[in-house]
Amino acid sequence: MESRDGARPDRSALTDRVYEVLKTRILELTLPPDTRLQVGKIAEEFDVSATPVREALNRLAAEHLVAGAAYRGFSVSPVLGRQELVQLLQARLVVERAAASRAAEVRDEAALERLGELVTRMEKLVDAPVLDVMAFNAADQAFHQGVVEASGNPFLVQAFDSLHVHVQIARFYEGESGGHGQHANVEHQRLLKALVSGDAEAAAAEVDTHIADVFGRLEAEIAAGEESTTGPRAGQPAPQT
């Protein structure tokens, strides 16, 4: 694969490209859990050598999106079980609660304006005759990311990034529903109001409510999946929170 000037891209750029595409496919369930990932086939698809593919897979493994190692083979990580989801949401609560509280104290005007734009975008999406779930999910992810970034703490941002990818995957197993999106965005609006007013305590409390609602929906989802003979409806993404 060559660039327009005929030069070969450096290996880090090739690795980044493979990593980003594979990560997107995993998060969107184009590559479902437990799918075997063959280095040779991936290298052929991207017209690269095996080295950047292995490096990309190792990066995904470090994020727990891929299981295995170069000498054993790779596969997409299985869906988290109930206990792991509980632990994940507990960790997410700690990170997002601290970030929201700090963001309310910082009150970065540019960051808050961006969050307001995202809330408006999600409101328009949930009011549409047919919910564009992928667009809502993207805006939702950007909102939560924006709240954490508004804290001004890069370590909270790093912690959030390592956690949220798994919550994204879990949401793809929830039934498609605009009602969830509407409810989630009402909570987004309340959180934004607390941030704008500089009320750190209220911002933290809104995160508590939000994560509790997420957990309740995921609990129902897990129970439904256990009762179903066909398992969760993979590939039918639902609004995130």
N, C-alpha and C positions, 0 to 999 in steps of 0.2 A: 504494500500500500504506500503510495507516494503522495506528497503534497503537490500543489500546483507548480512550484518551482522545480519539481523533480527530485527534491531531497526526501529521504526517508524520515518520518517523524521519529523523535527519540523514544526510547523504550518506555519512559515514564508516561509519555502522552498516550502511547498504545495501551499501557496498563490502565490508565485512567478511563479510557474509552470503553474497554471491555468491562471494567468494574461498574461504571455507571449504567451501561445497558443491562448487564446481568442483574444488578440491584433493582432496577426498575421492573424487570420481568418477574423477579421474586416477589416484590411488593404488590404487584398487580395480579399475581397468581398465574401469569403466563407460564411460569415455571412453578408448578405446585410443590408443596412439601414432599420430601422424599424422592424427588426427581434426581436421577443420576446425571451428573455433569461430566461429560467426556471431554478432556482437554483437547484431544485431536480434532474433534468435530467443531468445538468452539473456535479453535485456532483457524480452521479452514473457513468457517463462516466470516470471521473478521479479517481474514487474509493476513495473519500474523504468525509468528513462531509460537511455540508452546510456552516460552518463558514469560511473556506478559500475561498470558492466560493464567498460568500458575500463580503469578504475583497477584492478579486480580482476585482469584479464588481464595488465596491466603488472606487478603484484606477482608473479604466477605466472611471468612471463617472467624477472623478476629472480632467481627461484629455479631457473631453467632447466627448469621443468616445462612451459612453453609457449614456442613459438617464434614469431617474427614481431613485428610492431608495428602500432600502430593504423592507420597509413596503408597497410600492406601486407596486413593480415589476420593472423589468429592460427590456430595449430593446436597440438595436443598434441605435445610434443617426441618425437622418435623414441627408441627404446630405445638405451641406450648400447652401443657396440661393445666388443670385447674390450679394446683398449688403454685406452679410457676407463674401463672397469670396473676394470682394474688400477690406474690412477691414482687412481680414487675410493677403492678399498680401501686404497691406500697412505696417502692422506690421512686416512681413517677410523682407520687404525692409529695414526697419530701423535696424533690427538685423543683417542681412547679410552684409549690407553696412558697418556698424560699425566694424563688425568682419573682413571683408576683408581688410579694411583700416589698422586696427591694425595688422593683420597677415603680411601685407607687411612691416610694420615697424619692427616687431619681427624677421621675416625671420628665422623661426625654420627649420633648414636643414632637420631633420628627418621627420617633418610634410610635408615639400614641396616634399621630395622624395616620400613619400606615396601618395601624391596627383598626382604626375607624373605617378606613377604606375597605379592609378585608371583611369587616362585619357587614358593611353595606353590600358588598359583592355576594356574600352568603345569603343575605336577606332576599336579594333579587333572585338568587338561584332557587331558594325554597318556595318562593312565591310563583315560580314558573309552573305552567300546566304539567310539565314533565321534569322531574328533578334530574339535572345533569350531575350524577353522583361523583364521577371522577373530578369534575371541576369543583364541586363542593369539598371533596376530600382534600384537594390541593390547597384551596383557600383555608380550610380548617387547619391543615398542617402548618401553613405559613403563619396563621394567627398564633398558634401555640408556640411556634418557633420565635415569633416576634416578641411575645411576652417574655420569654426567657432571655432573649437578646437585650430587651429593654432594661434588664437588671444591670447590665454593664459588667457582668461577671462571666469571664470566658470559661471558667471551670464548670459553672452551671450549664452553660451552653453545650460543652463537651459531654457532660453527663446526660443531658436531655437527648442529644443526638444518639447516644448509645442505647437508650431505652425506647425511644419512640418508634423505631422501625418495627419492633416486635408488636407493638400495639396496633400499628397500621395493618400488619398481616392478620391479626386477630379480627379486625373490623371487616375484613373481606369475607368472613364467614357469617356475617349477620345478614338477615333478610333485608332486602332493599325497601326503604321507607322514607318518604319525605317528612313524616312526623318526627322522626328522630332528629333530622336536620333542623327543623323548626325549633324544637325544644333546646337543642344544643346551642343554637344561635341566640336564643333568649338569654341563656347563661353567659354566652360570650359578651352580650351587651351589658349585662350586670357587672361582669368582671372589668370591662373597659371603663364603665362609669366609676368604679372604685379606683382604678388606676389614674384616671383623669383628675379625680378629686383629691388624690394623694392619700387615700385612706388605706394604709398598709394592712390593717387588721381586717377590714372588709374584703380586700383583695384576696387575702389568704383564706378567708371563710368561703368566698366564691369558688376557689379552687377545691376546697374540701367538698362542697356540694357537687361540683362538676365531676370529680373523680369518683365520688360515691355513685353517681348516676351511671357513669361508664361501667363500673363494677357490676351494678345491678343488671345492666343489659347483657354484659358478657356472661354473667351467671345464668341468665335465662337462655342465652345462646348455647352454652355448654350443655345445659340440661336437655334442650331440644335436640342437640346433636347426639346425645347419648341414647335418646328414645327413638331416634330415626334409624331405620335400617340402611338408609343410603348415606348417612353422615351429613355433615354440613354442606351447604350449597356453595361449593367453591366456585370462584369466578363471578359471583354476584356481589359486587362491592356495595357497601352501605355507607351512609354518612359517618364520618369520623367525629370524634369529640376531643 
